[in-house]
Every structure is written in structure tokens, then in C-alpha cells.
């Protein structure tokens, strides 16, 4: 029987709504983690390859190879401040998605590990749907970890529905 991964997500209240925040610490330099979240050949290992203009204001298409039917989604790059901050947005049938990645080697946890802290933030105007969304992001961030560590890739069924209750029960801090 597989061990259920422990969810890390928390919810923060903002003037616009809520931020879903998930954190991972890697024992790698920030530049290495940055490459894994921005270079198409590297994102293909854990999320999907992308093509297009990755500069701020540019548009890129990402193939979601770990989703059913491997759809392409279009992302707008809102900010790209290498190697510390990436902000993208997209709109699909589920609504708008505003995502931010912050990488730092200065947090106490990252410094102790000699590496990088990655904070994944989904800016949301509502708490609706967090049970499905949060478990999905936990899965993708653990796929990122596996791609960097060379460890076996996680299995989505270990995350959902097992983590749904955690995310449905979150209250904003």
C-alpha cells in the first residue's frame, strides 16, 4: 500500500480573495530549480513542454502531458525575474488561473538544507474547488521534486481523493 503524501497547502487571505500556498525545499541551488521550472525540456519532465514567448507580456503554450488527452493551454507571462520569480496566468473552462512561483535560498529551512525554497502560490478570488486544485498542485510539485532528485515519479491516485479533505477544510490565515 502506498504512503499518502502529506499535504503542505495553506490558505492566506488577501485583499483580492485568497492565496493557496504550497512550499517545497530542494537541496539544489536556486539556478538549478529555476531551470527546472522555466526550460521547456525540463518542465516536460514534470508538467509539460512549452513553446512560445517566455518573456514578460509574452504568450506560451504548454502541453499538459500528465492530464487526460494531453491538452495544450495558453499562458500569459505576467512577470519573469530570473532566477527568483515567475508569474503566469491562463483562462480555461474552469475559470482564470493566476500562478506565481517564488524561489529563495534565504529562508531558514532552505539555508539549513543548503538549497532553495520554492513557494507556489495560486492567487484566487474564491475558496471553491480547493479540494481538487490543491491535491493536483501537490502532485505536480512532487513530480518536480522527483525530476530533480531522480526518484520515482508520484502517482496521482496517492493525492486525490486522499488530500481532498485537507484542502476543503482549509481556512484562510
Steps between C-alpha positions, in 0.01 A plus 500: 500500500635842403569763761269798462714814450447762769335813357688826558243747370378791705266786425577869552240778488579783255313821405398328173397164652732219610840359412554126497866457601705181472868480589783265407868510602765362266865434584600665172605854411225741399628508140451123465142512630431805280613307193266213594199735512582712193680292236266306270707180497502507882131590551416209267624264772246606761230721347531524125711659226431853389555708190467870427616825656607457862577870549276726712191587297561201274276201440602136520315175438549213745412141424362342816642153438390361837133589447240303305526563124817708559338838425693813403431808711599856426684695770577869519831580670421783741847520660828315461776608738768234464582308710257600774147571376268382223136609466266353235127514434258301291128464446321170434157344549565492876567876517812710531825370647755745641815318605821624658825318579747657743843345546729593785816368656461724801224335704617328818385161371670543160819629658510200734453267201763693304256560221186669377152558632228508234172666592219420257211745529166484325325835536125433521189708546314208661563196717275286278656186353806492726459126569574410139738786422725467805552126462591554134765761581647278775531225238669726245745644753595149608549413131736799485688365803528155340630652176770684696588213737483221243255314724189313378216721378197524730161356409202738490271249672716538814398868514139508392258435661723436807592870542161645408382530863816692597446762231123519544560564870749784460411836648686815407761630744 
